Amino acid sequence: MARSPKSLEEAKQLVRQEKAKVTSSLSAIAGSRWLTAILATFALAFGTHLAYAPARLPPVSGLSLVQEALPEGVDFGLLGEEAREGFEAAQRQDVGGAIAEAVAANPEHTAIVNAAGFGLALLLLFGNMAIITMRRRSTAG
């Protein structure tokens, strides 16, 4: 639940605390093996569908598992609470069903979506791997 600041200084302090939570959480996620595995899975899913079944999108489900399996020390504060509420609202309004209807109504765009998903996942994967490389200059073993 959001606190109501009583003064400008208290509001500034609250903003600094929330900013620190978000930046530390993003820092914990960026460059993690957890994110590398997820991005590699998306790149493989979109890439194989682009190559072998361009008329179909990969079944991307189980994203709620991603929310539950965040690495330790991840707390997005108020931003995380708002995102959780937005996710629940999207489930109530059946946004997934609306997306499935839009995909079924425009099958000619499926290959483009596969290519865009593959490219984005690959780009994010390489970026995450670059962050891993910068953080771990030397390896043991």
C-alpha positions, 0 to 999 in steps of 0.5 A: 500500500502506498504511503501518503507523504506529509511534506515535500522532503518526505515525498522526495525521500519516498521517491528515492527509496522507490527508485533504489528498489527498482534500480537494485531489482533491475541490476539483480535481473540484468545479467542473471543466468535466470534471464539468459535462460528465459531469453534463450528459450524465447529466441529458440521458440520464435526462431524455430517457428520462423524457420519451420512453421512461419504460419504459427506463433509459438505457444507462449504460456506460463509467464506467471511462473516467471513472476513467481520465480524471480531471483532473490533480492528482487523487490520492485516496490510500488512499481511491482505492486502496480504491475501485479495489479495490471497483470490481474486486470489483464487476466480479468479482462481476458487480454490473452483471448483478445490477442488470440482473436487478433492473431487469428484474424490476421494470419498474414502477419504471423511470420512478421511477428515470429521474425520480430520476436526472434530478433528482439529475443536474440538482441536482448539475449546478446545484451544480457550476455554482454552484461554477464561478460562485463560483470565477470571478467575472469572465470574459474575452472 
